[in-house]
Amino acid sequence: MAKKKEIKKNIKFYKKEIEKWELRILVSLILIFLGIIIVYLFYLKAYNWNITNIEFGTLEFPKLSLLTPFIFYLAFSARQFNYYKKQLDLYRLKYTEL
């Protein structure tokens, strides 16, 4: 009986962690998307809002490297989410076996 309570407690913990990491993934994706839009709007303003004259050369792409920390955090969040998801599936399986 004590083992069953512990498994239920772990299932609740992993569900809460999964929700936390889902939120962090969503926030990271939104920040990356907004960053790309801001860089694009910056180039539009630099070229006097003329879309046909915009040229993204190889020298302009390092400016997008400002988003690199968000991309690394997104990758880390995805790995953590997958870890907690596997653990939740494992504890659900243990619970059904009991």
Secondary structure, 3 states (H helix, E strand, C coil): CHHHHHHHHHHHHHHHHHHHHHHHHHHHHHHHHHHHHHHHHHHHHHCCCCHHHCCCCCCCHHHHHHHHHHHHHHHHHHHHHHHHHHHHHHHHHHHHHC
